[in-house]
Structures are given as structure tokens and as C-alpha cells.
Amino acid sequence: MPNLDAAFAALADPTRRAILARLALGEATVMELAKPFEISQPAISRHLKVLEGAGLIVRRVEGTKRPCRLVPKAVAEIDHWLGLLRQTLTANYNRLDDVLAEMKTKE
């Protein structure tokens, strides 16, 4: 399971979210990931290191290239945690609806 604190910290940066969105389409090299950004390749590499440390991506060595790919299981685990939060919030809102409906019928 990814460290949720590290994962959400990594997702807090818009560049890293954009990188993940690109990797959702398929594997890419650092140079391919750097193309749409107005930042240096070393800066992209630092972002990738954060994403990798959070368990959201993996990199492999392929000659001189370091292709990156998304870790679907890590994203699914974040989604699962958010789903639990959604369920709790929905239950709270349903209880509030019930209280408000009861208050309205007493008027």
C-alpha cells in the first residue's frame, strides 16, 4: 500500500498531477514527459523521484533511457481510501437529511 501522506503530498503539485495524467496513457521516458513543460529535464527528474518515492510510479533502466509507468494498484488504493471517506460523508449527510425531515414534520 502506498504511504497516503507521501502520495497526497506528491499529488499536491500540479506538475506531478500532469505527469501522472500523461502516464495514465502509457509508459514514457523522462524526455517525453519533459516536452510539454517549460522546466528542465532535471526538474522533471526530481518530480519523478517524488512520485516514485510515493509509490505512484516505477522506473526501469532500458539502456540509457529510464521509462516510467504508473502503478495502477497505488492509484486504486488511494481511490479505495477516498471511497471510504465518501461513504462516511454520505452516511453523515443521510443522517442530517433524516433529522431535518423529522424537524420539518414536527412543525
JOTAQUI-V950232 format. One line per field, one symbol per residue. ss: DSSP state (a for helix, b for strand, c for the rest). phi: phi as a letter, one per 30 degrees, with the letter a starting at -180 (. if undefined). psi: psi as a letter, one per 30 degrees, with the letter a starting at -180 (. if undefined). A space follows every 50 residues. Layout:
ss->???
phi->???
psi->???
This chain:
ss->cccaaaaaaaaccaaaaaaaaaaccccbcaaaaaccccccaaaaaaaaaa aaacccbbbccbccbccbbbcaaaaaaaaaaaaaaaaaaaaaaaaaaaaa aaaaaac
phi->.dddddddddddcddddddddddddkeadeddddedccbdddddeddddd ddddidbbbbcbiccbdcbdceddddddddddddddddddddddddeddd ddddddd
psi->kljeeeeeeeffkeeeeeeeeeffflklleeeefeflhlleeeeeeeeee eeefgflkklkibflikllkjeeeeeeeeeeeeeeeeeeeeeeeeeeeee eeeeff.
